[in-house]
Amino acid sequence: MDHMADLKKFAKKPINEAAAAGMMKAYALVMSKPDTRYVACTDPAELDRVRENFLKKKLGLKSTDLDTSIKAICEHMKADKTKSRLTFYYVLAEHYGKLDMFVKK
């Protein structure tokens, strides 16, 4: 899969290549497994994992309205039957202004 092409398709702003590279490195293991490489927007348990493990634990968000942003990304990416977890996470991090967390300093 060409992750950069997928990111360009769904990101709202020009791609932060350093952040994208950091995310690719951080999630390389997840992206290598067929059962974890995609986000299933129709699976409530999957969306709970995105909220709890990525938005709350990784990004440190505390908002109670995180499900709204997850649903908005699902809608934004609805044309793509296989929603890349990397792209999904990137778009969420972009939405919350947290891409710099993935840039190696």
VEXLUM-273980 format. One record per residue (C-alpha): residue number from 1; residue in one letter; x, y, z. Coordinates in nm, 4 decimals. Layout:
BEGIN
<r><kegu>NUM</kegu><doro>a</doro><c1>X</c1><c2>Y</c2><c3>Z</c3></r>
...
***
This chain:
BEGIN
<r><kegu>1</kegu><doro>m</doro><c1>0.0000</c1><c2>0.0000</c2><c3>0.0000</c3></r>
<r><kegu>2</kegu><doro>d</doro><c1>0.1215</c1><c2>0.3479</c2><c3>-0.0853</c3></r>
<r><kegu>3</kegu><doro>h</doro><c1>0.0633</c1><c2>0.5225</c2><c3>0.2456</c3></r>
<r><kegu>4</kegu><doro>m</doro><c1>0.1619</c1><c2>0.8671</c2><c3>0.1212</c3></r>
<r><kegu>5</kegu><doro>a</doro><c1>-0.0892</c1><c2>0.8508</c2><c3>-0.1658</c3></r>
<r><kegu>6</kegu><doro>d</doro><c1>-0.3584</c1><c2>0.7417</c2><c3>0.0793</c3></r>
<r><kegu>7</kegu><doro>l</doro><c1>-0.2700</c1><c2>1.0257</c2><c3>0.3170</c3></r>
<r><kegu>8</kegu><doro>k</doro><c1>-0.2853</c1><c2>1.2793</c2><c3>0.0328</c3></r>
<r><kegu>9</kegu><doro>k</doro><c1>-0.6298</c1><c2>1.1517</c2><c3>-0.0570</c3></r>
<r><kegu>10</kegu><doro>f</doro><c1>-0.7756</c1><c2>1.2155</c2><c3>0.2910</c3></r>
<r><kegu>11</kegu><doro>a</doro><c1>-0.5622</c1><c2>1.4746</c2><c3>0.4745</c3></r>
<r><kegu>12</kegu><doro>k</doro><c1>-0.7116</c1><c2>1.8224</c2><c3>0.4933</c3></r>
<r><kegu>13</kegu><doro>k</doro><c1>-0.3780</c1><c2>2.0048</c2><c3>0.4655</c3></r>
<r><kegu>14</kegu><doro>p</doro><c1>-0.0502</c1><c2>1.9323</c2><c3>0.2847</c3></r>
<r><kegu>15</kegu><doro>i</doro><c1>0.1102</c1><c2>1.6201</c2><c3>0.4304</c3></r>
<r><kegu>16</kegu><doro>n</doro><c1>0.3479</c1><c2>1.6689</c2><c3>0.7202</c3></r>
<r><kegu>17</kegu><doro>e</doro><c1>0.6029</c1><c2>1.4188</c2><c3>0.5879</c3></r>
<r><kegu>18</kegu><doro>a</doro><c1>0.8028</c1><c2>1.4070</c2><c3>0.9101</c3></r>
<r><kegu>19</kegu><doro>a</doro><c1>0.4884</c1><c2>1.3253</c2><c3>1.1099</c3></r>
<r><kegu>20</kegu><doro>a</doro><c1>0.3790</c1><c2>1.0691</c2><c3>0.8505</c3></r>
<r><kegu>21</kegu><doro>a</doro><c1>0.7220</c1><c2>0.9015</c2><c3>0.8679</c3></r>
<r><kegu>22</kegu><doro>g</doro><c1>0.7060</c1><c2>0.8981</c2><c3>1.2476</c3></r>
<r><kegu>23</kegu><doro>m</doro><c1>0.3617</c1><c2>0.7398</c2><c3>1.2394</c3></r>
<r><kegu>24</kegu><doro>m</doro><c1>0.4734</c1><c2>0.4813</c2><c3>0.9844</c3></r>
<r><kegu>25</kegu><doro>k</doro><c1>0.7587</c1><c2>0.3854</c2><c3>1.2144</c3></r>
<r><kegu>26</kegu><doro>a</doro><c1>0.5437</c1><c2>0.3862</c2><c3>1.5297</c3></r>
<r><kegu>27</kegu><doro>y</doro><c1>0.2706</c1><c2>0.1737</c2><c3>1.3723</c3></r>
<r><kegu>28</kegu><doro>a</doro><c1>0.4844</c1><c2>-0.0526</c2><c3>1.1503</c3></r>
<r><kegu>29</kegu><doro>l</doro><c1>0.3915</c1><c2>-0.3652</c2><c3>1.3477</c3></r>
<r><kegu>30</kegu><doro>v</doro><c1>0.0215</c1><c2>-0.2823</c2><c3>1.3453</c3></r>
<r><kegu>31</kegu><doro>m</doro><c1>0.0312</c1><c2>-0.2122</c2><c3>0.9715</c3></r>
<r><kegu>32</kegu><doro>s</doro><c1>0.2054</c1><c2>-0.5433</c2><c3>0.9025</c3></r>
<r><kegu>33</kegu><doro>k</doro><c1>-0.0851</c1><c2>-0.7518</c2><c3>1.0340</c3></r>
<r><kegu>34</kegu><doro>p</doro><c1>-0.3936</c1><c2>-0.8001</c2><c3>0.8152</c3></r>
<r><kegu>35</kegu><doro>d</doro><c1>-0.6327</c1><c2>-0.7977</c2><c3>1.1114</c3></r>
<r><kegu>36</kegu><doro>t</doro><c1>-0.5065</c1><c2>-0.4653</c2><c3>1.2528</c3></r>
<r><kegu>37</kegu><doro>r</doro><c1>-0.4020</c1><c2>-0.2662</c2><c3>0.9470</c3></r>
<r><kegu>38</kegu><doro>y</doro><c1>-0.7531</c1><c2>-0.1306</c2><c3>0.8809</c3></r>
<r><kegu>39</kegu><doro>v</doro><c1>-1.0144</c1><c2>0.0513</c2><c3>1.0874</c3></r>
<r><kegu>40</kegu><doro>a</doro><c1>-1.3622</c1><c2>-0.1009</c2><c3>1.0694</c3></r>
<r><kegu>41</kegu><doro>c</doro><c1>-1.6032</c1><c2>0.1895</c2><c3>1.1103</c3></r>
<r><kegu>42</kegu><doro>t</doro><c1>-1.8971</c1><c2>-0.0500</c2><c3>1.1398</c3></r>
<r><kegu>43</kegu><doro>d</doro><c1>-1.7508</c1><c2>-0.2242</c2><c3>1.4463</c3></r>
<r><kegu>44</kegu><doro>p</doro><c1>-1.8357</c1><c2>-0.0401</c2><c3>1.7727</c3></r>
<r><kegu>45</kegu><doro>a</doro><c1>-1.5563</c1><c2>-0.2241</c2><c3>1.9588</c3></r>
<r><kegu>46</kegu><doro>e</doro><c1>-1.3047</c1><c2>-0.1060</c2><c3>1.6988</c3></r>
<r><kegu>47</kegu><doro>l</doro><c1>-1.4203</c1><c2>0.2544</c2><c3>1.7335</c3></r>
<r><kegu>48</kegu><doro>d</doro><c1>-1.3925</c1><c2>0.2222</c2><c3>2.1126</c3></r>
<r><kegu>49</kegu><doro>r</doro><c1>-1.0300</c1><c2>0.1075</c2><c3>2.0666</c3></r>
<r><kegu>50</kegu><doro>v</doro><c1>-0.9550</c1><c2>0.4069</c2><c3>1.8443</c3></r>
<r><kegu>51</kegu><doro>r</doro><c1>-1.1021</c1><c2>0.6401</c2><c3>2.1070</c3></r>
<r><kegu>52</kegu><doro>e</doro><c1>-0.9405</c1><c2>0.4779</c2><c3>2.4112</c3></r>
<r><kegu>53</kegu><doro>n</doro><c1>-0.6023</c1><c2>0.3683</c2><c3>2.2742</c3></r>
<r><kegu>54</kegu><doro>f</doro><c1>-0.5247</c1><c2>0.6355</c2><c3>2.0181</c3></r>
<r><kegu>55</kegu><doro>l</doro><c1>-0.7148</c1><c2>0.9502</c2><c3>2.1083</c3></r>
<r><kegu>56</kegu><doro>k</doro><c1>-0.7014</c1><c2>0.9204</c2><c3>2.4868</c3></r>
<r><kegu>57</kegu><doro>k</doro><c1>-0.3837</c1><c2>0.7229</c2><c3>2.5565</c3></r>
<r><kegu>58</kegu><doro>k</doro><c1>-0.1606</c1><c2>0.8226</c2><c3>2.2647</c3></r>
<r><kegu>59</kegu><doro>l</doro><c1>-0.2780</c1><c2>1.1784</c2><c3>2.1972</c3></r>
<r><kegu>60</kegu><doro>g</doro><c1>-0.3739</c1><c2>1.2513</c2><c3>2.5595</c3></r>
<r><kegu>61</kegu><doro>l</doro><c1>-0.7173</c1><c2>1.3880</c2><c3>2.4740</c3></r>
<r><kegu>62</kegu><doro>k</doro><c1>-0.9804</c1><c2>1.4094</c2><c3>2.7452</c3></r>
<r><kegu>63</kegu><doro>s</doro><c1>-1.2810</c1><c2>1.5472</c2><c3>2.5587</c3></r>
<r><kegu>64</kegu><doro>t</doro><c1>-1.6066</c1><c2>1.3598</c2><c3>2.6002</c3></r>
<r><kegu>65</kegu><doro>d</doro><c1>-1.6948</c1><c2>1.4314</c2><c3>2.2362</c3></r>
<r><kegu>66</kegu><doro>l</doro><c1>-1.4254</c1><c2>1.2173</c2><c3>2.0761</c3></r>
<r><kegu>67</kegu><doro>d</doro><c1>-1.6810</c1><c2>0.9845</c2><c3>1.9175</c3></r>
<r><kegu>68</kegu><doro>t</doro><c1>-1.8078</c1><c2>1.2715</c2><c3>1.7024</c3></r>
<r><kegu>69</kegu><doro>s</doro><c1>-1.4644</c1><c2>1.3214</c2><c3>1.5459</c3></r>
<r><kegu>70</kegu><doro>i</doro><c1>-1.4241</c1><c2>0.9458</c2><c3>1.4904</c3></r>
<r><kegu>71</kegu><doro>k</doro><c1>-1.7614</c1><c2>0.9326</c2><c3>1.3141</c3></r>
<r><kegu>72</kegu><doro>a</doro><c1>-1.6671</c1><c2>1.2377</c2><c3>1.1061</c3></r>
<r><kegu>73</kegu><doro>i</doro><c1>-1.3462</c1><c2>1.0653</c2><c3>0.9893</c3></r>
<r><kegu>74</kegu><doro>c</doro><c1>-1.5445</c1><c2>0.7498</c2><c3>0.9086</c3></r>
<r><kegu>75</kegu><doro>e</doro><c1>-1.7772</c1><c2>0.9637</c2><c3>0.6975</c3></r>
<r><kegu>76</kegu><doro>h</doro><c1>-1.4841</c1><c2>1.1484</c2><c3>0.5362</c3></r>
<r><kegu>77</kegu><doro>m</doro><c1>-1.3230</c1><c2>0.8167</c2><c3>0.4388</c3></r>
<r><kegu>78</kegu><doro>k</doro><c1>-1.6446</c1><c2>0.6298</c2><c3>0.3534</c3></r>
<r><kegu>79</kegu><doro>a</doro><c1>-1.5536</c1><c2>0.5894</c2><c3>-0.0147</c3></r>
<r><kegu>80</kegu><doro>d</doro><c1>-1.2585</c1><c2>0.3723</c2><c3>0.0892</c3></r>
<r><kegu>81</kegu><doro>k</doro><c1>-1.3738</c1><c2>0.0241</c2><c3>0.1935</c3></r>
<r><kegu>82</kegu><doro>t</doro><c1>-1.0357</c1><c2>-0.0492</c2><c3>0.3528</c3></r>
<r><kegu>83</kegu><doro>k</doro><c1>-0.9620</c1><c2>0.2413</c2><c3>0.5819</c3></r>
<r><kegu>84</kegu><doro>s</doro><c1>-0.5906</c1><c2>0.2333</c2><c3>0.6541</c3></r>
<r><kegu>85</kegu><doro>r</doro><c1>-0.5290</c1><c2>0.2654</c2><c3>1.0273</c3></r>
<r><kegu>86</kegu><doro>l</doro><c1>-0.2282</c1><c2>0.4853</c2><c3>0.9535</c3></r>
<r><kegu>87</kegu><doro>t</doro><c1>-0.4360</c1><c2>0.7253</c2><c3>0.7438</c3></r>
<r><kegu>88</kegu><doro>f</doro><c1>-0.7224</c1><c2>0.7185</c2><c3>0.9940</c3></r>
<r><kegu>89</kegu><doro>y</doro><c1>-0.4868</c1><c2>0.8018</c2><c3>1.2819</c3></r>
<r><kegu>90</kegu><doro>y</doro><c1>-0.3072</c1><c2>1.0681</c2><c3>1.0775</c3></r>
<r><kegu>91</kegu><doro>v</doro><c1>-0.6353</c1><c2>1.2448</c2><c3>0.9919</c3></r>
<r><kegu>92</kegu><doro>l</doro><c1>-0.7451</c1><c2>1.2311</c2><c3>1.3569</c3></r>
<r><kegu>93</kegu><doro>a</doro><c1>-0.4089</c1><c2>1.3675</c2><c3>1.4758</c3></r>
<r><kegu>94</kegu><doro>e</doro><c1>-0.4317</c1><c2>1.6381</c2><c3>1.2092</c3></r>
<r><kegu>95</kegu><doro>h</doro><c1>-0.7838</c1><c2>1.7269</c2><c3>1.3242</c3></r>
<r><kegu>96</kegu><doro>y</doro><c1>-0.6665</c1><c2>1.7714</c2><c3>1.6844</c3></r>
<r><kegu>97</kegu><doro>g</doro><c1>-0.3420</c1><c2>1.9518</c2><c3>1.5939</c3></r>
<r><kegu>98</kegu><doro>k</doro><c1>-0.1285</c1><c2>1.6686</c2><c3>1.7330</c3></r>
<r><kegu>99</kegu><doro>l</doro><c1>0.0863</c1><c2>1.5715</c2><c3>1.4316</c3></r>
<r><kegu>100</kegu><doro>d</doro><c1>0.3983</c1><c2>1.7187</c2><c3>1.5940</c3></r>
<r><kegu>101</kegu><doro>m</doro><c1>0.3855</c1><c2>1.4362</c2><c3>1.8504</c3></r>
<r><kegu>102</kegu><doro>f</doro><c1>0.5054</c1><c2>1.2020</c2><c3>1.5771</c3></r>
<r><kegu>103</kegu><doro>v</doro><c1>0.7941</c1><c2>1.4178</c2><c3>1.4536</c3></r>
<r><kegu>104</kegu><doro>k</doro><c1>1.1264</c1><c2>1.2889</c2><c3>1.5812</c3></r>
<r><kegu>105</kegu><doro>k</doro><c1>1.3197</c1><c2>1.5692</c2><c3>1.7487</c3></r>
***
